[in-house]
Amino acid sequence: MNSFNPQSLCRRYAEAHEAASAEIVLPPLMQGFPATPRQRVTWSNWMTPPFNTWGFRNLARLRPSIDVQAGSGTPSVLSEAVSPLDALHFNSVCGLSVSVLDHLLASDTDGFIVLKGDSVIYERYFNGQCADDRHIMFSVTKSLIGTLGEQLVSDGLLDPTALTRRYVPELEGSAFADATVRQLFDMAVGIEYSEVYDDPNSESSQYGYSCGFQPALAQYAHFESLYQYLPALRKRGEHGGFFHYVTATTEVLAWVMERASGKPCAEMLEAVWRQLGCQRDGYFMADPWGRSVAGAGFSATLRDMARFGQLLANRGRREGVQVLSRETLERIAAGSDPAIYAANAEFAQWTPDASYRSQWYVFNDHSQALMAGGIHGQYLFVDLPSQVVIVKQSSLPQAVTDLDTDSVRMLRCIAATLTA
């Protein structure tokens, strides 16, 4: 997280409140044949403002992708029971009482939806996004992968106690070889890795180059694919007993899952996606060797992400069919030791009282809720007892900001209000 600046955050909310009554004019992007250089979104600039508002919902036009097909059926019907959440207030970390609408505007929200059961309680679009647009979810993707991995455990295809090298011998000598599959699930791998997005030489930046998020300058272009990059990461310390958030760990988990099942991750997710009544295909960004970017590369419509959340809220059932086993959801929802998570001060500030299990942030303090989060403001939140599902798609200019902690506060406030 960035160092917290309450004055800056208060100013951001004041500006958002003023903008709520103003007509916002977005700069035209990708207009013309070709667009002018100032309007052109490219592989090099799609993650930076103002180009990200277009790039985040049109990644498949810029990079190779792998479809996750929705099937040919009619999209499931979501009834409407609209609730006036615009004016609902929560307490910001900067000391202000902030409305939902002001936070959505301040945090550069593109799409926001709240479901309770099968009903849409609230739905808003901003920054030119439409209901049919597919928006990148960044690290929310991790939680989809974790769910599919736990289903493989339920199906007897994946042993969580096995060492990683049993499934992927190519990782012998890397940080991951002697880590258990469970340690991959729960981000407990001892590894030399820094998740610093603005350092071009950090391990996370190297991850971005090798998976194809950004073109690498010549001095940083060391790997052609994630398949080359992952074996190159080295161990630091011992595994287990801590939480160390590493996107590469999710990529190794996905590699293990593919070896265990004999299926690519896109195919595993498609088997679920086809049963949700989705309105559009989702898609993974493909790395340069055609591998799904499993740690941060999935895109889908706002409502389709909510449909996946509904499946979890319904304990894996949809229309009488058990799509995911109940045991899969129970293992995830049980969470893990919150003291382990709390020892990571950076993450504990963002999500206090959480634990981390199977690539999900799990809250078991006042309710039982699952949360997936991604850089630039992406969220999937599922309150299991009340069946409240919330999805936030955003285009924040920085990967992490002071607004992230307030986003979590807002999600939990909405769920508590709709549960009361």
C-alpha positions in Angstrom: 0.0 0.0 0.0 1.0 3.6 -0.5 1.8 5.6 2.7 -1.5 6.8 4.0 -2.3 10.5 3.4 -5.6 11.5 5.0 -5.6 15.1 3.6 -5.1 13.8 0.1 -8.0 11.3 0.6 -10.3 14.0 1.9 -9.6 16.2 -1.1 -10.3 13.3 -3.4 -13.7 12.9 -1.8 -14.5 16.6 -2.0 -13.7 16.6 -5.7 -15.8 13.5 -6.2 -18.7 15.1 -4.5 -18.5 18.1 -6.7 -18.2 15.9 -9.8 -21.4 14.0 -8.8 -23.5 16.9 -10.1 -21.3 17.8 -13.0 -21.2 16.4 -16.5 -18.0 14.5 -16.9 -16.5 14.7 -20.4 -14.1 11.8 -21.1 -11.3 12.3 -23.6 -12.1 10.5 -26.9 -10.1 7.4 -27.3 -9.6 5.0 -30.3 -11.6 7.3 -32.6 -10.7 7.3 -36.3 -8.9 4.9 -38.7 -6.4 5.1 -37.2 -6.8 7.0 -34.0 -4.5 9.9 -33.6 -1.4 9.3 -31.3 -3.1 11.2 -28.5 -6.2 9.0 -28.7 -4.5 5.7 -29.4 -4.6 2.9 -26.9 -1.7 0.5 -27.3 0.1 -2.4 -25.7 2.5 0.1 -24.1 0.0 2.5 -22.6 -3.2 0.5 -21.9 -2.6 0.3 -18.1 -1.9 4.1 -17.7 -4.5 6.9 -17.6 -6.4 8.1 -19.5 -5.9 5.1 -21.8 -6.8 2.5 -19.1 -10.5 3.5 -19.1 -10.7 2.0 -22.6 -7.9 -0.5 -22.3 -9.3 -2.3 -19.2 -12.5 -3.2 -21.1 -10.9 -3.9 -24.5 -7.8 -5.9 -23.7 -8.7 -8.6 -26.2 -8.3 -6.0 -29.0 -4.7 -5.5 -27.9 -3.4 -8.8 -26.7 -4.0 -12.5 -27.6 -6.7 -14.1 -25.6 -8.3 -17.4 -24.7 -12.1 -17.6 -24.6 -14.1 -19.0 -21.8 -17.4 -19.7 -23.6 -20.7 -18.9 -22.0 -22.6 -21.4 -24.1 -25.6 -20.9 -26.3 -28.3 -20.6 -23.7 -30.3 -17.6 -22.7 -28.7 -15.5 -20.0 -30.1 -16.1 -16.5 -32.7 -13.5 -15.4 -31.8 -11.2 -12.6 -34.8 -9.5 -11.2 -34.7 -6.0 -9.8 -35.4 -4.8 -6.3 -33.7 -1.4 -6.4 -32.4 0.1 -3.2 -31.2 3.7 -2.9 -27.6 3.0 -2.0 -26.2 6.2 -3.5 -26.6 8.0 -0.2 -25.6 5.2 2.1 -22.6 6.4 4.2 -19.7 4.6 5.7 -16.8 5.8 7.8 -13.6 6.5 5.8 -10.1 5.9 7.1 -9.6 9.6 6.7 -12.3 10.4 9.3 -15.1 11.5 6.9 -18.5 9.9 6.6 -18.5 9.1 2.8 -21.5 8.2 0.6 -21.3 5.2 -1.7 -21.7 7.4 -4.8 -18.9 9.7 -3.7 -16.6 6.7 -3.2 -17.5 5.2 -6.5 -16.6 8.4 -8.2 -13.5 9.0 -6.2 -12.2 5.5 -6.9 -12.7 5.7 -10.7 -15.4 3.0 -10.8 -16.4 1.8 -14.2 -19.1 -0.7 -13.1 -20.7 -1.5 -9.8 -23.4 -4.0 -9.0 -25.0 -5.3 -5.8 -27.1 -8.5 -5.7 -29.1 -10.0 -2.9 -30.2 -13.5 -3.8 -31.4 -13.3 -7.4 -32.2 -9.6 -7.3 -30.2 -6.6 -8.5 -30.3 -4.1 -5.7 -28.0 -1.5 -7.3 -26.2 -1.2 -10.6 -24.2 1.8 -12.0 -21.9 2.3 -14.9 -19.3 5.1 -15.4 -16.5 6.3 -17.7 -18.3 5.0 -20.8 -18.6 1.4 -19.7 -21.7 -0.5 -20.8 -23.4 -3.6 -19.4 -22.0 -5.7 -22.2 -18.4 -4.6 -21.8 -15.9 -7.2 -20.5 -13.5 -5.6 -18.0 -10.2 -7.0 -16.7 -10.4 -8.2 -13.1 -6.7 -8.5 -12.5 -6.0 -10.4 -9.3 -9.7 -11.3 -8.8 -8.6 -14.0 -11.3 -6.5 -15.6 -8.5 -9.7 -16.4 -6.6 -11.3 -18.0 -9.6 -8.2 -20.2 -9.9 -8.3 -21.0 -6.2 -11.9 -22.1 -6.4 -11.2 -24.4 -9.4 -8.2 -25.8 -7.6 -10.2 -26.6 -4.5 -12.7 -28.4 -6.7 -9.9 -30.6 -8.1 -9.1 -31.5 -4.4 -12.8 -32.4 -3.9 -12.7 -34.5 -7.0 -9.6 -36.4 -5.8 -7.5 -35.1 -8.7 -5.2 -32.9 -6.6 -3.4 -33.7 -3.4 -2.9 -30.6 -1.3 -0.2 -32.3 0.8 1.9 -33.2 -2.2 5.0 -31.3 -3.1 4.8 -29.1 -6.1 7.6 -30.9 -8.0 5.5 -34.1 -8.0 3.2 -32.3 -10.5 5.7 -30.0 -12.3 9.2 -31.5 -12.2 10.5 -28.6 -14.3 10.3 -26.5 -11.1 13.1 -28.6 -9.4 15.6 -26.1 -8.0 13.2 -23.2 -8.0 11.5 -21.6 -5.0 8.4 -23.8 -5.5 9.8 -27.3 -5.8 9.5 -28.3 -2.1 6.4 -26.3 -1.3 3.2 -28.2 -0.8 0.2 -27.5 -2.9 -1.6 -26.2 0.2 1.2 -23.7 0.6 0.6 -22.5 -3.0 -3.1 -22.2 -2.3 -2.5 -20.0 0.8 0.5 -17.9 -0.3 2.9 -19.4 2.1 5.9 -20.0 -0.2 9.3 -18.8 0.9 10.5 -16.9 -2.1 12.7 -14.0 -3.2 10.0 -11.8 -4.7 8.9 -8.2 -4.4 5.4 -7.2 -5.5 6.5 -3.6 -6.4 4.6 -2.5 -9.5 6.5 0.8 -10.2 10.0 -0.8 -10.1 10.8 -2.1 -13.7 13.4 -4.5 -12.3 11.2 -6.0 -9.5 10.1 -9.6 -9.7 6.5 -8.5 -10.2 7.5 -6.4 -13.1 9.4 -9.3 -14.6 6.2 -11.3 -14.2 4.4 -8.6 -16.2 6.9 -8.7 -19.0 6.9 -12.6 -19.2 3.2 -12.9 -19.2 2.8 -10.1 -21.8 1.1 -7.3 -19.8 3.7 -4.8 -20.9 6.5 -4.9 -23.5 9.9 -5.1 -21.8 12.8 -2.8 -22.5 15.8 -4.7 -23.8 17.6 -4.7 -20.5 14.6 -6.3 -18.8 13.6 -8.8 -21.4 14.8 -12.0 -19.8 11.9 -14.5 -20.4 9.7 -15.4 -23.3 6.9 -16.9 -21.2 5.7 -17.7 -17.7 6.9 -21.2 -18.4 10.4 -19.8 -18.5 10.0 -17.3 -15.7 8.5 -19.4 -13.0 11.4 -22.0 -12.7 13.9 -19.0 -12.4 12.5 -17.8 -9.1 14.5 -18.7 -6.1 13.7 -19.8 -2.5 14.2 -17.5 0.5 13.7 -19.0 3.9 11.3 -21.9 4.7 7.7 -22.4 3.5 4.6 -22.2 5.7 3.4 -20.3 8.7 3.2 -16.8 7.0 1.4 -14.9 4.3 3.4 -13.6 1.4 1.4 -12.3 -1.5 3.1 -13.4 -4.8 1.3 -13.5 -8.1 3.8 -16.0 -9.4 2.7 -18.4 -6.8 -0.8 -18.4 -8.3 0.7 -19.1 -11.7 2.5 -22.1 -10.3 -0.7 -23.3 -8.6 -2.4 -23.1 -12.0 0.4 -25.0 -13.7 0.0 -27.7 -11.0 -3.7 -27.8 -11.6 -3.3 -28.2 -15.3 -0.9 -31.1 -14.8 -3.1 -32.8 -12.3 -6.3 -32.5 -14.4 -4.9 -32.7 -17.9 -6.9 -29.5 -18.7 -6.0 -25.9 -19.2 -7.4 -23.4 -16.7 -9.6 -21.8 -19.3 -11.3 -25.2 -20.0 -11.7 -25.8 -16.2 -13.4 -22.4 -15.8 -15.5 -22.9 -18.9 -17.1 -26.0 -17.4 -18.4 -23.7 -14.7 -19.1 -20.6 -16.8 -21.4 -22.5 -19.2 -23.7 -23.4 -16.3 -24.1 -19.8 -14.9 -26.4 -18.4 -17.5 -23.7 -15.8 -18.5 -24.4 -13.1 -21.1 -21.0 -13.2 -22.8 -17.9 -15.3 -23.0 -15.2 -14.4 -20.6 -11.6 -14.6 -21.6 -8.0 -14.9 -20.3 -5.2 -12.9 -21.7 -2.7 -15.4 -23.2 1.0 -15.2 -22.5 3.5 -15.3 -25.5 3.4 -19.1 -25.5 -0.4 -19.3 -25.4 -0.8 -20.0 -21.7 -3.7 -18.4 -19.7 -2.5 -15.7 -17.4 -4.0 -17.2 -14.3 -2.8 -14.8 -11.7 -4.3 -11.6 -13.2 -5.6 -12.0 -16.7 -9.4 -12.7 -16.7 -12.0 -10.4 -18.2 -15.8 -10.6 -17.9 -18.9 -8.4 -17.8 -20.0 -7.0 -14.5 -23.1 -9.1 -14.3 -21.3 -12.3 -15.3 -18.8 -11.8 -12.4 -21.8 -11.3 -10.2 -23.2 -14.6 -11.5 -20.1 -16.4 -10.4 -20.4 -14.8 -7.0 -24.0 -16.0 -6.8 -22.8 -19.6 -7.4 -20.6 -19.2 -4.3 -23.3 -17.6 -2.3 -25.6 -20.6 -3.1 -22.9 -23.0 -1.9 -22.0 -24.2 -5.4 -25.6 -24.8 -6.6 -27.5 -23.3 -9.5 -31.0 -24.3 -10.5 -30.8 -27.5 -8.5 -27.4 -28.6 -10.0 -24.4 -28.8 -7.7 -21.9 -27.1 -10.0 -19.2 -26.9 -7.4 -19.2 -29.3 -4.4 -20.3 -28.0 -1.1 -17.1 -29.2 0.5 -15.1 -27.0 -1.9 -16.9 -23.9 -0.6 -16.7 -25.0 3.0 -13.0 -25.4 2.9 -12.6 -21.9 1.4 -15.1 -20.2 3.7 -13.5 -21.8 6.8 -10.6 -19.4 6.3 -7.3 -19.8 8.1 -5.4 -18.4 11.1 -6.1 -14.6 11.1 -3.0 -14.1 13.2 -0.8 -15.2 10.3 -2.5 -12.7 8.0 -2.3 -10.0 10.6 1.4 -10.3 10.7 1.6 -8.9 7.2 1.0 -5.2 8.2 0.5 -3.9 4.7 -2.4 -6.3 3.9 -3.8 -6.2 7.5 -4.3 -2.4 7.1 -6.2 -3.0 3.8 -8.4 -5.9 5.1 -8.3 -6.0 8.9 -9.7 -9.1 10.6 -9.3 -11.2 7.5 -7.4 -14.4 6.8 -6.3 -15.9 3.5 -7.4 -19.3 2.2 -7.3 -20.8 -1.3 -6.6 -17.5 -3.0 -9.5 -15.7 -1.2 -9.6 -13.1 1.6 -11.9 -14.6 4.2 -13.8 -12.6 6.9 -15.1 -14.6 9.8 -15.2 -11.8 12.4 -18.9 -10.7 12.2 -20.2 -12.7 9.3 -18.8 -15.2 6.8 -17.7 -13.4 3.7 -15.3 -14.0 0.8 -13.5 -11.3 -1.0 -11.3 -11.2 -4.2 -9.4 -8.1 -5.0 -7.3 -6.8 -7.9 -5.1 -3.9 -8.6 -6.6 -0.6 -10.0 -9.8 -1.3 -7.9 -11.3 -4.6 -8.9 -13.4 -6.5 -6.4 -15.7 -9.5 -6.0 -17.4 -9.7 -2.5 -19.7 -12.5 -1.4 -21.4 -12.4 2.0 -22.5 -16.0 2.4 -25.2 -15.9 5.1 -27.1 -13.0 3.4 -26.3 -14.0 -0.2 -25.2 -10.4 -0.9 -22.8 -10.3 -3.9 -21.0 -7.1 -4.9 -18.7 -6.6 -8.0 -16.6 -3.4 -8.5 -14.7 -2.8 -11.8 -12.5 0.3 -11.8 -9.8 2.1 -13.6 -7.8 3.7 -10.8 -4.6 5.4 -12.2 -2.3 3.6 -9.7 -2.2 -0.1 -8.9 -2.8 0.5 -5.2 -4.0 3.7 -3.5 -5.3 5.1 -0.2 -8.8 4.4 -1.6 -8.4 0.6 -1.4 -9.0 0.4 2.3 -12.2 2.5 2.0 -13.4 0.2 -0.9 -13.3 -2.7 1.5 -15.1 -0.7 4.2 -17.8 0.3 1.7 -18.3 -3.3 0.6 -18.7 -4.6 4.2 -21.0 -1.7 5.1 -23.3 -2.4 2.1 -23.4 -6.1 3.0 -24.2 -5.3 6.7 -26.9 -2.9 5.7 -28.6 -5.4 3.4 -28.3 -8.1 6.0 -29.9 -6.0 8.9 
